[in-house]
């Protein structure tokens, strides 16, 4: 069977909030090279993702994927929990 490659973005990040129903807020950290100095800078973005079963907790490491707009700010969907928080 041939696996079809999706052109949707995927990120791995940490859950920073799970207060909303069926929604988690995921903080994603990326390294960006400074154009002049050449040093790598950490950049953080927060994404709201759909968690249909409310299975994530604060501190979990999760994988999210781009999806259709689910609400005004929610455009990501939970794929899997990579690592549970201790």
C-alpha positions as semicolon CSV with decimal commas, in nm:
position;residue;x (nm);y (nm);z (nm)
1;X;0,000;0,000;0,000
2;X;0,133;0,344;-0,093
3;X;0,129;0,598;0,187
4;X;0,015;0,944;0,075
5;X;0,229;1,232;0,204
6;X;0,024;1,518;0,347
7;X;0,129;1,878;0,288
8;X;-0,009;1,987;0,626
9;X;0,229;2,128;0,886
10;X;0,308;1,917;1,193
11;X;0,463;2,033;1,520
12;X;0,567;1,874;1,848
13;X;0,519;2,093;2,153
14;X;0,426;2,109;2,520
15;X;0,075;2,157;2,657
16;X;0,061;2,480;2,858
17;X;-0,316;2,494;2,920
18;X;-0,604;2,246;2,921
19;X;-0,870;2,459;3,089
20;X;-1,104;2,484;2,788
21;X;-1,336;2,196;2,700
22;X;-1,191;1,978;2,418
23;X;-0,914;2,234;2,359
24;X;-0,548;2,249;2,454
25;X;-0,294;2,527;2,414
26;X;0,039;2,396;2,283
27;X;0,366;2,590;2,304
28;X;0,598;2,507;2,013
29;X;0,965;2,604;2,027
30;X;1,169;2,647;1,707
31;X;1,531;2,743;1,649
32;X;1,590;3,029;1,403
33;X;1,931;3,141;1,284
34;X;2,000;3,514;1,333
35;X;2,071;3,669;0,990
36;X;2,366;3,883;1,102
37;X;2,517;3,714;1,406
38;X;2,463;3,354;1,298
39;X;2,351;3,252;1,648
40;X;2,045;3,035;1,694
41;X;1,752;3,199;1,873
42;X;1,463;3,016;2,038
43;X;1,121;3,127;1,915
44;X;0,800;3,015;2,083
45;X;0,448;3,012;1,938
46;X;0,125;2,906;2,105
47;X;-0,136;2,713;1,908
48;X;-0,486;2,610;2,013
49;X;-0,554;2,248;1,921
50;X;-0,861;2,024;1,928
51;X;-0,846;1,747;2,191
52;X;-1,175;1,557;2,142
53;X;-1,140;1,323;2,442
54;X;-0,989;1,573;2,691
55;X;-0,697;1,330;2,739
56;X;-0,411;1,583;2,759
57;X;-0,278;1,745;3,075
58;X;-0,041;2,035;3,137
59;X;0,318;1,932;3,068
60;X;0,241;1,660;2,813
61;X;0,448;1,651;2,496
62;X;0,209;1,626;2,199
63;X;0,209;1,618;1,820
64;X;-0,038;1,848;1,641
65;X;-0,131;1,882;1,275
66;X;-0,292;2,163;1,075
67;X;-0,665;2,128;1,005
68;X;-0,966;2,326;0,891
69;X;-1,080;2,614;1,114
70;X;-1,263;2,466;1,413
71;X;-1,332;2,797;1,589
72;X;-1,213;3,158;1,579
73;X;-0,859;3,070;1,694
74;X;-0,844;2,688;1,674
75;X;-0,688;2,552;1,354
76;X;-0,490;2,252;1,481
77;X;-0,578;1,894;1,575
78;X;-0,414;1,658;1,825
79;X;-0,244;1,363;1,651
80;X;-0,091;1,179;1,947
81;X;0,057;1,220;2,291
82;X;0,431;1,169;2,255
83;X;0,513;1,177;2,628
84;X;0,291;1,207;2,935
85;X;0,382;1,453;3,213
86;X;0,515;1,302;3,535
